[in-house]
């Protein structure tokens, strides 16, 4: 298992954040994306879209 969190180059739809999380924890990327979409419709203080954008900026792209 990879020890660092990177944005995925292989499982990339928009920025590779969900794919990177899936690769890091050994999950299915489709399920991480589905969870993100479902959480986007909930009124939680740390809105998932904002968290996604921050991770897009902060988390580096996976090395080639």
mmCIF file as Biopython writes it, N, C-alpha, C and O atoms, coordinates in Angstrom:
data_model
#
loop_
_atom_site.group_PDB
_atom_site.id
_atom_site.type_symbol
_atom_site.label_atom_id
_atom_site.label_alt_id
_atom_site.label_comp_id
_atom_site.label_asym_id
_atom_site.label_entity_id
_atom_site.label_seq_id
_atom_site.pdbx_PDB_ins_code
_atom_site.Cartn_x
_atom_site.Cartn_y
_atom_site.Cartn_z
_atom_site.occupancy
_atom_site.B_iso_or_equiv
_atom_site.auth_seq_id
_atom_site.auth_asym_id
_atom_site.pdbx_PDB_model_num
ATOM 1   N N  . UNK A ? 1  ? 0.843   -1.176 0.000   1.0 0.0 1  A 1 
ATOM 2   C CA . UNK A ? 1  ? 0.000   0.000  0.000   1.0 0.0 1  A 1 
ATOM 3   C C  . UNK A ? 1  ? 0.890   1.242  0.000   1.0 0.0 1  A 1 
ATOM 4   O O  . UNK A ? 1  ? 1.903   1.303  0.697   1.0 0.0 1  A 1 
ATOM 5   N N  . UNK A ? 2  ? 0.492   2.213  -0.786  1.0 0.0 2  A 1 
ATOM 6   C CA . UNK A ? 2  ? 1.225   3.466  -0.878  1.0 0.0 2  A 1 
ATOM 7   C C  . UNK A ? 2  ? 1.087   4.237  0.434   1.0 0.0 2  A 1 
ATOM 8   O O  . UNK A ? 2  ? -0.010  4.312  0.986   1.0 0.0 2  A 1 
ATOM 9   N N  . UNK A ? 3  ? 2.169   4.806  0.938   1.0 0.0 3  A 1 
ATOM 10  C CA . UNK A ? 3  ? 2.140   5.519  2.212   1.0 0.0 3  A 1 
ATOM 11  C C  . UNK A ? 3  ? 1.780   6.992  2.055   1.0 0.0 3  A 1 
ATOM 12  O O  . UNK A ? 3  ? 1.406   7.629  3.040   1.0 0.0 3  A 1 
ATOM 13  N N  . UNK A ? 4  ? 1.878   7.548  0.871   1.0 0.0 4  A 1 
ATOM 14  C CA . UNK A ? 4  ? 1.609   8.958  0.654   1.0 0.0 4  A 1 
ATOM 15  C C  . UNK A ? 4  ? 0.317   9.134  -0.124  1.0 0.0 4  A 1 
ATOM 16  O O  . UNK A ? 4  ? -0.084  8.271  -0.904  1.0 0.0 4  A 1 
ATOM 17  N N  . UNK A ? 5  ? -0.319  10.266 0.105   1.0 0.0 5  A 1 
ATOM 18  C CA . UNK A ? 5  ? -1.531  10.587 -0.632  1.0 0.0 5  A 1 
ATOM 19  C C  . UNK A ? 5  ? -1.167  11.446 -1.834  1.0 0.0 5  A 1 
ATOM 20  O O  . UNK A ? 5  ? -0.588  12.523 -1.696  1.0 0.0 5  A 1 
ATOM 21  N N  . UNK A ? 6  ? -1.514  10.951 -3.010  1.0 0.0 6  A 1 
ATOM 22  C CA . UNK A ? 6  ? -1.292  11.672 -4.255  1.0 0.0 6  A 1 
ATOM 23  C C  . UNK A ? 6  ? -2.586  11.704 -5.031  1.0 0.0 6  A 1 
ATOM 24  O O  . UNK A ? 6  ? -3.456  10.854 -4.841  1.0 0.0 6  A 1 
ATOM 25  N N  . UNK A ? 7  ? -2.717  12.694 -5.914  1.0 0.0 7  A 1 
ATOM 26  C CA . UNK A ? 7  ? -3.818  12.676 -6.865  1.0 0.0 7  A 1 
ATOM 27  C C  . UNK A ? 7  ? -3.473  11.652 -7.941  1.0 0.0 7  A 1 
ATOM 28  O O  . UNK A ? 7  ? -2.336  11.588 -8.407  1.0 0.0 7  A 1 
ATOM 29  N N  . UNK A ? 8  ? -4.439  10.872 -8.321  1.0 0.0 8  A 1 
ATOM 30  C CA . UNK A ? 8  ? -4.208  9.773  -9.255  1.0 0.0 8  A 1 
ATOM 31  C C  . UNK A ? 8  ? -4.005  10.264 -10.676 1.0 0.0 8  A 1 
ATOM 32  O O  . UNK A ? 8  ? -4.641  11.224 -11.112 1.0 0.0 8  A 1 
ATOM 33  N N  . UNK A ? 9  ? -3.117  9.598  -11.389 1.0 0.0 9  A 1 
ATOM 34  C CA . UNK A ? 9  ? -2.956  9.843  -12.822 1.0 0.0 9  A 1 
ATOM 35  C C  . UNK A ? 9  ? -3.774  8.835  -13.635 1.0 0.0 9  A 1 
ATOM 36  O O  . UNK A ? 9  ? -4.174  9.123  -14.762 1.0 0.0 9  A 1 
ATOM 37  N N  . UNK A ? 10 ? -4.021  7.654  -13.061 1.0 0.0 10 A 1 
ATOM 38  C CA . UNK A ? 10 ? -4.764  6.611  -13.779 1.0 0.0 10 A 1 
ATOM 39  C C  . UNK A ? 10 ? -6.273  6.739  -13.591 1.0 0.0 10 A 1 
ATOM 40  O O  . UNK A ? 10 ? -7.029  6.657  -14.559 1.0 0.0 10 A 1 
ATOM 41  N N  . UNK A ? 11 ? -6.714  6.939  -12.352 1.0 0.0 11 A 1 
ATOM 42  C CA . UNK A ? 11 ? -8.140  7.018  -12.034 1.0 0.0 11 A 1 
ATOM 43  C C  . UNK A ? 11 ? -8.553  8.473  -11.878 1.0 0.0 11 A 1 
ATOM 44  O O  . UNK A ? 11 ? -8.918  8.915  -10.789 1.0 0.0 11 A 1 
ATOM 45  N N  . UNK A ? 12 ? -8.491  9.210  -12.980 1.0 0.0 12 A 1 
ATOM 46  C CA . UNK A ? 12 ? -8.709  10.649 -12.934 1.0 0.0 12 A 1 
ATOM 47  C C  . UNK A ? 12 ? -9.953  11.008 -13.744 1.0 0.0 12 A 1 
ATOM 48  O O  . UNK A ? 12 ? -10.033 10.707 -14.935 1.0 0.0 12 A 1 
ATOM 49  N N  . UNK A ? 13 ? -10.931 11.657 -13.086 1.0 0.0 13 A 1 
ATOM 50  C CA . UNK A ? 13 ? -12.096 12.172 -13.806 1.0 0.0 13 A 1 
ATOM 51  C C  . UNK A ? 13 ? -11.975 13.684 -13.951 1.0 0.0 13 A 1 
ATOM 52  O O  . UNK A ? 13 ? -12.048 14.214 -15.060 1.0 0.0 13 A 1 
ATOM 53  N N  . UNK A ? 14 ? -11.789 14.376 -12.832 1.0 0.0 14 A 1 
ATOM 54  C CA . UNK A ? 14 ? -11.629 15.827 -12.870 1.0 0.0 14 A 1 
ATOM 55  C C  . UNK A ? 14 ? -10.193 16.177 -12.508 1.0 0.0 14 A 1 
ATOM 56  O O  . UNK A ? 14 ? -9.440  16.694 -13.333 1.0 0.0 14 A 1 
ATOM 57  N N  . UNK A ? 15 ? -9.822  15.888 -11.258 1.0 0.0 15 A 1 
ATOM 58  C CA . UNK A ? 15 ? -8.470  16.238 -10.812 1.0 0.0 15 A 1 
ATOM 59  C C  . UNK A ? 15 ? -7.729  15.053 -10.226 1.0 0.0 15 A 1 
ATOM 60  O O  . UNK A ? 15 ? -6.552  15.176 -9.888  1.0 0.0 15 A 1 
ATOM 61  N N  . UNK A ? 16 ? -8.384  13.907 -10.095 1.0 0.0 16 A 1 
ATOM 62  C CA . UNK A ? 16 ? -7.729  12.718 -9.557  1.0 0.0 16 A 1 
ATOM 63  C C  . UNK A ? 16 ? -7.769  12.602 -8.052  1.0 0.0 16 A 1 
ATOM 64  O O  . UNK A ? 16 ? -7.109  11.732 -7.485  1.0 0.0 16 A 1 
ATOM 65  N N  . UNK A ? 17 ? -8.535  13.465 -7.382  1.0 0.0 17 A 1 
ATOM 66  C CA . UNK A ? 17 ? -8.589  13.439 -5.924  1.0 0.0 17 A 1 
ATOM 67  C C  . UNK A ? 17 ? -9.272  12.160 -5.430  1.0 0.0 17 A 1 
ATOM 68  O O  . UNK A ? 17 ? -8.718  11.461 -4.582  1.0 0.0 17 A 1 
ATOM 69  N N  . UNK A ? 18 ? -10.440 11.846 -5.935  1.0 0.0 18 A 1 
ATOM 70  C CA . UNK A ? 18 ? -11.148 10.635 -5.504  1.0 0.0 18 A 1 
ATOM 71  C C  . UNK A ? 18 ? -10.370 9.383  -5.888  1.0 0.0 18 A 1 
ATOM 72  O O  . UNK A ? 18 ? -10.310 8.428  -5.114  1.0 0.0 18 A 1 
ATOM 73  N N  . UNK A ? 19 ? -9.776  9.381  -7.072  1.0 0.0 19 A 1 
ATOM 74  C CA . UNK A ? 19 ? -8.953  8.249  -7.492  1.0 0.0 19 A 1 
ATOM 75  C C  . UNK A ? 19 ? -7.735  8.084  -6.612  1.0 0.0 19 A 1 
ATOM 76  O O  . UNK A ? 19 ? -7.337  6.959  -6.307  1.0 0.0 19 A 1 
ATOM 77  N N  . UNK A ? 20 ? -7.134  9.190  -6.198  1.0 0.0 20 A 1 
ATOM 78  C CA . UNK A ? 20 ? -5.984  9.130  -5.307  1.0 0.0 20 A 1 
ATOM 79  C C  . UNK A ? 20 ? -6.345  8.599  -3.937  1.0 0.0 20 A 1 
ATOM 80  O O  . UNK A ? 20 ? -5.599  7.810  -3.357  1.0 0.0 20 A 1 
ATOM 81  N N  . UNK A ? 21 ? -7.486  9.024  -3.413  1.0 0.0 21 A 1 
ATOM 82  C CA . UNK A ? 21 ? -7.953  8.486  -2.128  1.0 0.0 21 A 1 
ATOM 83  C C  . UNK A ? 21 ? -8.216  6.990  -2.239  1.0 0.0 21 A 1 
ATOM 84  O O  . UNK A ? 21 ? -7.872  6.225  -1.338  1.0 0.0 21 A 1 
ATOM 85  N N  . UNK A ? 22 ? -8.819  6.581  -3.332  1.0 0.0 22 A 1 
ATOM 86  C CA . UNK A ? 22 ? -9.112  5.165  -3.530  1.0 0.0 22 A 1 
ATOM 87  C C  . UNK A ? 22 ? -7.829  4.342  -3.626  1.0 0.0 22 A 1 
ATOM 88  O O  . UNK A ? 22 ? -7.739  3.266  -3.035  1.0 0.0 22 A 1 
ATOM 89  N N  . UNK A ? 23 ? -6.845  4.834  -4.359  1.0 0.0 23 A 1 
ATOM 90  C CA . UNK A ? 23 ? -5.569  4.119  -4.470  1.0 0.0 23 A 1 
ATOM 91  C C  . UNK A ? 23 ? -4.855  4.048  -3.125  1.0 0.0 23 A 1 
ATOM 92  O O  . UNK A ? 23 ? -4.267  3.021  -2.787  1.0 0.0 23 A 1 
ATOM 93  N N  . UNK A ? 24 ? -4.904  5.126  -2.365  1.0 0.0 24 A 1 
ATOM 94  C CA . UNK A ? 24 ? -4.204  5.185  -1.079  1.0 0.0 24 A 1 
ATOM 95  C C  . UNK A ? 24 ? -4.757  4.172  -0.094  1.0 0.0 24 A 1 
ATOM 96  O O  . UNK A ? 24 ? -3.990  3.527  0.621   1.0 0.0 24 A 1 
ATOM 97  N N  . UNK A ? 25 ? -6.086  4.017  -0.043  1.0 0.0 25 A 1 
ATOM 98  C CA . UNK A ? 25 ? -6.714  3.139  0.940   1.0 0.0 25 A 1 
ATOM 99  C C  . UNK A ? 25 ? -7.142  1.796  0.363   1.0 0.0 25 A 1 
ATOM 100 O O  . UNK A ? 25 ? -7.685  0.966  1.092   1.0 0.0 25 A 1 
ATOM 101 N N  . UNK A ? 26 ? -6.913  1.560  -0.928  1.0 0.0 26 A 1 
ATOM 102 C CA . UNK A ? 26 ? -7.253  0.274  -1.532  1.0 0.0 26 A 1 
ATOM 103 C C  . UNK A ? 26 ? -8.745  0.100  -1.784  1.0 0.0 26 A 1 
ATOM 104 O O  . UNK A ? 26 ? -9.252  -1.021 -1.744  1.0 0.0 26 A 1 
ATOM 105 N N  . UNK A ? 27 ? -9.443  1.183  -2.041  1.0 0.0 27 A 1 
ATOM 106 C CA . UNK A ? 27 ? -10.876 1.144  -2.299  1.0 0.0 27 A 1 
ATOM 107 C C  . UNK A ? 27 ? -11.145 1.234  -3.792  1.0 0.0 27 A 1 
ATOM 108 O O  . UNK A ? 27 ? -10.246 1.517  -4.585  1.0 0.0 27 A 1 
ATOM 109 N N  . UNK A ? 28 ? -12.390 0.989  -4.161  1.0 0.0 28 A 1 
ATOM 110 C CA . UNK A ? 28 ? -12.826 1.120  -5.543  1.0 0.0 28 A 1 
ATOM 111 C C  . UNK A ? 28 ? -13.058 2.610  -5.848  1.0 0.0 28 A 1 
ATOM 112 O O  . UNK A ? 28 ? -13.817 3.262  -5.130  1.0 0.0 28 A 1 
ATOM 113 N N  . UNK A ? 29 ? -12.430 3.156  -6.882  1.0 0.0 29 A 1 
ATOM 114 C CA . UNK A ? 29 ? -12.603 4.587  -7.191  1.0 0.0 29 A 1 
ATOM 115 C C  . UNK A ? 29 ? -14.054 4.982  -7.460  1.0 0.0 29 A 1 
ATOM 116 O O  . UNK A ? 29 ? -14.463 6.097  -7.137  1.0 0.0 29 A 1 
ATOM 117 N N  . UNK A ? 30 ? -14.822 4.086  -8.042  1.0 0.0 30 A 1 
ATOM 118 C CA . UNK A ? 30 ? -16.229 4.407  -8.321  1.0 0.0 30 A 1 
ATOM 119 C C  . UNK A ? 30 ? -17.017 4.609  -7.030  1.0 0.0 30 A 1 
ATOM 120 O O  . UNK A ? 30 ? -17.896 5.469  -6.968  1.0 0.0 30 A 1 
ATOM 121 N N  . UNK A ? 31 ? -16.710 3.826  -6.006  1.0 0.0 31 A 1 
ATOM 122 C CA . UNK A ? 31 ? -17.400 3.980  -4.732  1.0 0.0 31 A 1 
ATOM 123 C C  . UNK A ? 31 ? -17.005 5.269  -4.029  1.0 0.0 31 A 1 
ATOM 124 O O  . UNK A ? 31 ? -17.838 5.896  -3.376  1.0 0.0 31 A 1 
ATOM 125 N N  . UNK A ? 32 ? -15.757 5.669  -4.154  1.0 0.0 32 A 1 
ATOM 126 C CA . UNK A ? 32 ? -15.315 6.937  -3.559  1.0 0.0 32 A 1 
ATOM 127 C C  . UNK A ? 32 ? -16.010 8.094  -4.269  1.0 0.0 32 A 1 
ATOM 128 O O  . UNK A ? 32 ? -16.448 9.044  -3.620  1.0 0.0 32 A 1 
ATOM 129 N N  . UNK A ? 33 ? -16.113 8.025  -5.581  1.0 0.0 33 A 1 
ATOM 130 C CA . UNK A ? 33 ? -16.815 9.079  -6.329  1.0 0.0 33 A 1 
ATOM 131 C C  . UNK A ? 33 ? -18.296 9.128  -5.961  1.0 0.0 33 A 1 
ATOM 132 O O  . UNK A ? 33 ? -18.868 10.208 -5.809  1.0 0.0 33 A 1 
ATOM 133 N N  . UNK A ? 34 ? -18.911 7.960  -5.819  1.0 0.0 34 A 1 
ATOM 134 C CA . UNK A ? 34 ? -20.319 7.889  -5.441  1.0 0.0 34 A 1 
ATOM 135 C C  . UNK A ? 34 ? -20.524 8.480  -4.047  1.0 0.0 34 A 1 
ATOM 136 O O  . UNK A ? 34 ? -21.474 9.232  -3.828  1.0 0.0 34 A 1 
ATOM 137 N N  . UNK A ? 35 ? -19.648 8.151  -3.114  1.0 0.0 35 A 1 
ATOM 138 C CA . UNK A ? 35 ? -19.740 8.710  -1.764  1.0 0.0 35 A 1 
ATOM 139 C C  . UNK A ? 35 ? -19.584 10.229 -1.801  1.0 0.0 35 A 1 
ATOM 140 O O  . UNK A ? 35 ? -20.290 10.942 -1.087  1.0 0.0 35 A 1 
ATOM 141 N N  . UNK A ? 36 ? -18.671 10.724 -2.624  1.0 0.0 36 A 1 
ATOM 142 C CA . UNK A ? 36 ? -18.479 12.165 -2.760  1.0 0.0 36 A 1 
ATOM 143 C C  . UNK A ? 36 ? -19.756 12.833 -3.271  1.0 0.0 36 A 1 
ATOM 144 O O  . UNK A ? 36 ? -20.171 13.865 -2.744  1.0 0.0 36 A 1 
ATOM 145 N N  . UNK A ? 37 ? -20.370 12.257 -4.278  1.0 0.0 37 A 1 
ATOM 146 C CA . UNK A ? 37 ? -21.592 12.843 -4.843  1.0 0.0 37 A 1 
ATOM 147 C C  . UNK A ? 37 ? -22.711 12.822 -3.803  1.0 0.0 37 A 1 
ATOM 148 O O  . UNK A ? 37 ? -23.428 13.812 -3.654  1.0 0.0 37 A 1 
ATOM 149 N N  . UNK A ? 38 ? -22.871 11.722 -3.091  1.0 0.0 38 A 1 
ATOM 150 C CA . UNK A ? 38 ? -23.917 11.643 -2.072  1.0 0.0 38 A 1 
ATOM 151 C C  . UNK A ? 38 ? -23.668 12.628 -0.940  1.0 0.0 38 A 1 
ATOM 152 O O  . UNK A ? 38 ? -24.609 13.255 -0.453  1.0 0.0 38 A 1 
ATOM 153 N N  . UNK A ? 39 ? -22.429 12.774 -0.516  1.0 0.0 39 A 1 
ATOM 154 C CA . UNK A ? 39 ? -22.103 13.726 0.546   1.0 0.0 39 A 1 
ATOM 155 C C  . UNK A ? 39 ? -22.279 15.180 0.087   1.0 0.0 39 A 1 
ATOM 156 O O  . UNK A ? 39 ? -22.486 16.072 0.910   1.0 0.0 39 A 1 
ATOM 157 N N  . UNK A ? 40 ? -22.197 15.409 -1.205  1.0 0.0 40 A 1 
ATOM 158 C CA . UNK A ? 40 ? -22.351 16.769 -1.722  1.0 0.0 40 A 1 
ATOM 159 C C  . UNK A ? 40 ? -23.760 17.309 -1.520  1.0 0.0 40 A 1 
ATOM 160 O O  . UNK A ? 40 ? -23.966 18.523 -1.520  1.0 0.0 40 A 1 
ATOM 161 N N  . UNK A ? 41 ? -24.723 16.423 -1.351  1.0 0.0 41 A 1 
ATOM 162 C CA . UNK A ? 41 ? -26.114 16.844 -1.170  1.0 0.0 41 A 1 
ATOM 163 C C  . UNK A ? 41 ? -26.513 16.974 0.293   1.0 0.0 41 A 1 
ATOM 164 O O  . UNK A ? 41 ? -27.667 17.282 0.590   1.0 0.0 41 A 1 
ATOM 165 N N  . UNK A ? 42 ? -25.583 16.746 1.207   1.0 0.0 42 A 1 
ATOM 166 C CA . UNK A ? 42 ? -25.891 16.854 2.629   1.0 0.0 42 A 1 
ATOM 167 C C  . UNK A ? 42 ? -25.447 18.218 3.158   1.0 0.0 42 A 1 
ATOM 168 O O  . UNK A ? 42 ? -24.447 18.768 2.696   1.0 0.0 42 A 1 
ATOM 169 N N  . UNK A ? 43 ? -26.182 18.760 4.118   1.0 0.0 43 A 1 
ATOM 170 C CA . UNK A ? 43 ? -25.815 20.073 4.667   1.0 0.0 43 A 1 
ATOM 171 C C  . UNK A ? 43 ? -24.805 19.957 5.816   1.0 0.0 43 A 1 
ATOM 172 O O  . UNK A ? 43 ? -25.135 20.241 6.967   1.0 0.0 43 A 1 
ATOM 173 N N  . UNK A ? 44 ? -23.594 19.545 5.503   1.0 0.0 44 A 1 
ATOM 174 C CA . UNK A ? 44 ? -22.561 19.438 6.534   1.0 0.0 44 A 1 
ATOM 175 C C  . UNK A ? 44 ? -21.662 20.668 6.454   1.0 0.0 44 A 1 
ATOM 176 O O  . UNK A ? 44 ? -21.500 21.236 5.374   1.0 0.0 44 A 1 
ATOM 177 N N  . UNK A ? 45 ? -21.073 21.091 7.575   1.0 0.0 45 A 1 
ATOM 178 C CA . UNK A ? 45 ? -20.269 22.319 7.588   1.0 0.0 45 A 1 
ATOM 179 C C  . UNK A ? 45 ? -19.076 22.294 6.628   1.0 0.0 45 A 1 
ATOM 180 O O  . UNK A ? 45 ? -18.851 23.270 5.912   1.0 0.0 45 A 1 
ATOM 181 N N  . UNK A ? 46 ? -18.320 21.216 6.597   1.0 0.0 46 A 1 
ATOM 182 C CA . UNK A ? 46 ? -17.191 21.106 5.663   1.0 0.0 46 A 1 
ATOM 183 C C  . UNK A ? 46 ? -17.726 20.510 4.371   1.0 0.0 46 A 1 
ATOM 184 O O  . UNK A ? 46 ? -17.707 19.293 4.186   1.0 0.0 46 A 1 
ATOM 185 N N  . UNK A ? 47 ? -18.200 21.364 3.483   1.0 0.0 47 A 1 
ATOM 186 C CA . UNK A ? 47 ? -18.846 20.897 2.257   1.0 0.0 47 A 1 
ATOM 187 C C  . UNK A ? 47 ? -17.850 20.129 1.388   1.0 0.0 47 A 1 
ATOM 188 O O  . UNK A ? 47 ? -16.736 20.605 1.167   1.0 0.0 47 A 1 
ATOM 189 N N  . UNK A ? 48 ? -18.230 18.957 0.895   1.0 0.0 48 A 1 
ATOM 190 C CA . UNK A ? 48 ? -17.319 18.121 0.114   1.0 0.0 48 A 1 
ATOM 191 C C  . UNK A ? 48 ? -16.741 18.809 -1.127  1.0 0.0 48 A 1 
ATOM 192 O O  . UNK A ? 48 ? -15.598 18.537 -1.495  1.0 0.0 48 A 1 
ATOM 193 N N  . UNK A ? 49 ? -17.489 19.678 -1.769  1.0 0.0 49 A 1 
ATOM 194 C CA . UNK A ? 49 ? -16.962 20.363 -2.955  1.0 0.0 49 A 1 
ATOM 195 C C  . UNK A ? 49 ? -15.809 21.283 -2.559  1.0 0.0 49 A 1 
ATOM 196 O O  . UNK A ? 49 ? -14.804 21.359 -3.267  1.0 0.0 49 A 1 
ATOM 197 N N  . UNK A ? 50 ? -15.947 21.974 -1.445  1.0 0.0 50 A 1 
ATOM 198 C CA . UNK A ? 50 ? -14.880 22.835 -0.958  1.0 0.0 50 A 1 
ATOM 199 C C  . UNK A ? 50 ? -13.655 22.008 -0.565  1.0 0.0 50 A 1 
ATOM 200 O O  . UNK A ? 50 ? -12.523 22.383 -0.871  1.0 0.0 50 A 1 
ATOM 201 N N  . UNK A ? 51 ? -13.887 20.884 0.113   1.0 0.0 51 A 1 
ATOM 202 C CA . UNK A ? 51 ? -12.786 19.991 0.491   1.0 0.0 51 A 1 
ATOM 203 C C  . UNK A ? 51 ? -12.087 19.456 -0.757  1.0 0.0 51 A 1 
ATOM 204 O O  . UNK A ? 51 ? -10.860 19.364 -0.786  1.0 0.0 51 A 1 
ATOM 205 N N  . UNK A ? 52 ? -12.855 19.105 -1.786  1.0 0.0 52 A 1 
ATOM 206 C CA . UNK A ? 52 ? -12.285 18.608 -3.037  1.0 0.0 52 A 1 
ATOM 207 C C  . UNK A ? 52 ? -11.373 19.660 -3.676  1.0 0.0 52 A 1 
ATOM 208 O O  . UNK A ? 52 ? -10.263 19.352 -4.110  1.0 0.0 52 A 1 
ATOM 209 N N  . UNK A ? 53 ? -11.853 20.898 -3.726  1.0 0.0 53 A 1 
ATOM 210 C CA . UNK A ? 53 ? -11.063 21.975 -4.341  1.0 0.0 53 A 1 
ATOM 211 C C  . UNK A ? 53 ? -9.779  22.214 -3.557  1.0 0.0 53 A 1 
ATOM 212 O O  . UNK A ? 53 ? -8.716  22.411 -4.146  1.0 0.0 53 A 1 
ATOM 213 N N  . UNK A ? 54 ? -9.875  22.198 -2.236  1.0 0.0 54 A 1 
ATOM 214 C CA . UNK A ? 54 ? -8.676  22.378 -1.408  1.0 0.0 54 A 1 
ATOM 215 C C  . UNK A ? 54 ? -7.693  21.234 -1.635  1.0 0.0 54 A 1 
ATOM 216 O O  . UNK A ? 54 ? -6.490  21.462 -1.759  1.0 0.0 54 A 1 
ATOM 217 N N  . UNK A ? 55 ? -8.207  19.995 -1.690  1.0 0.0 55 A 1 
ATOM 218 C CA . UNK A ? 55 ? -7.321  18.851 -1.937  1.0 0.0 55 A 1 
ATOM 219 C C  . UNK A ? 55 ? -6.707  18.929 -3.330  1.0 0.0 55 A 1 
ATOM 220 O O  . UNK A ? 55 ? -5.558  18.529 -3.516  1.0 0.0 55 A 1 
ATOM 221 N N  . UNK A ? 56 ? -7.450  19.435 -4.308  1.0 0.0 56 A 1 
ATOM 222 C CA . UNK A ? 56 ? -6.946  19.604 -5.670  1.0 0.0 56 A 1 
ATOM 223 C C  . UNK A ? 56 ? -5.727  20.525 -5.661  1.0 0.0 56 A 1 
ATOM 224 O O  . UNK A ? 56 ? -4.765  20.304 -6.397  1.0 0.0 56 A 1 
ATOM 225 N N  . UNK A ? 57 ? -5.778  21.553 -4.826  1.0 0.0 57 A 1 
ATOM 226 C CA . UNK A ? 57 ? -4.688  22.515 -4.745  1.0 0.0 57 A 1 
ATOM 227 C C  . UNK A ? 57 ? -3.514  21.979 -3.920  1.0 0.0 57 A 1 
ATOM 228 O O  . UNK A ? 57 ? -2.358  22.163 -4.302  1.0 0.0 57 A 1 
ATOM 229 N N  . UNK A ? 58 ? -3.798  21.324 -2.804  1.0 0.0 58 A 1 
ATOM 230 C CA . UNK A ? 58 ? -2.771  20.939 -1.822  1.0 0.0 58 A 1 
ATOM 231 C C  . UNK A ? 58 ? -2.086  19.601 -2.131  1.0 0.0 58 A 1 
ATOM 232 O O  . UNK A ? 58 ? -0.867  19.484 -2.000  1.0 0.0 58 A 1 
ATOM 233 N N  . UNK A ? 59 ? -2.863  18.601 -2.536  1.0 0.0 59 A 1 
ATOM 234 C CA . UNK A ? 59 ? -2.315  17.253 -2.739  1.0 0.0 59 A 1 
ATOM 235 C C  . UNK A ? 59 ? -1.567  17.202 -4.073  1.0 0.0 59 A 1 
ATOM 236 O O  . UNK A ? 59 ? -2.123  17.582 -5.103  1.0 0.0 59 A 1 
ATOM 237 N N  . UNK A ? 60 ? -0.317  16.738 -4.065  1.0 0.0 60 A 1 
ATOM 238 C CA . UNK A ? 60 ? 0.446   16.697 -5.316  1.0 0.0 60 A 1 
ATOM 239 C C  . UNK A ? 60 ? -0.012  15.553 -6.228  1.0 0.0 60 A 1 
ATOM 240 O O  . UNK A ? 60 ? -0.568  14.554 -5.772  1.0 0.0 60 A 1 
ATOM 241 N N  . UNK A ? 61 ? 0.235   15.729 -7.510  1.0 0.0 61 A 1 
ATOM 242 C CA . UNK A ? 61 ? -0.061  14.690 -8.497  1.0 0.0 61 A 1 
ATOM 243 C C  . UNK A ? 61 ? 0.927   13.550 -8.320  1.0 0.0 61 A 1 
ATOM 244 O O  . UNK A ? 61 ? 2.085   13.791 -7.981  1.0 0.0 61 A 1 
ATOM 245 N N  . UNK A ? 62 ? 0.502   12.332 -8.539  1.0 0.0 62 A 1 
ATOM 246 C CA . UNK A ? 62 ? 1.360   11.156 -8.377  1.0 0.0 62 A 1 
ATOM 247 C C  . UNK A ? 62 ? 2.552   11.225 -9.317  1.0 0.0 62 A 1 
ATOM 248 O O  . UNK A ? 62 ? 2.419   11.660 -10.461 1.0 0.0 62 A 1 
ATOM 249 N N  . UNK A ? 63 ? 3.727   10.792 -8.836  1.0 0.0 63 A 1 
ATOM 250 C CA . UNK A ? 63 ? 4.886   10.789 -9.719  1.0 0.0 63 A 1 
ATOM 251 C C  . UNK A ? 63 ? 4.684   9.800  -10.876 1.0 0.0 63 A 1 
ATOM 252 O O  . UNK A ? 63 ? 3.986   8.795  -10.735 1.0 0.0 63 A 1 
ATOM 253 N N  . UNK A ? 64 ? 5.288   10.095 -11.985 1.0 0.0 64 A 1 
ATOM 254 C CA . UNK A ? 64 ? 5.103   9.231  -13.162 1.0 0.0 64 A 1 
ATOM 255 C C  . UNK A ? 64 ? 5.888   7.965  -13.092 1.0 0.0 64 A 1 
ATOM 256 O O  . UNK A ? 64 ? 5.826   7.149  -14.012 1.0 0.0 64 A 1 
#
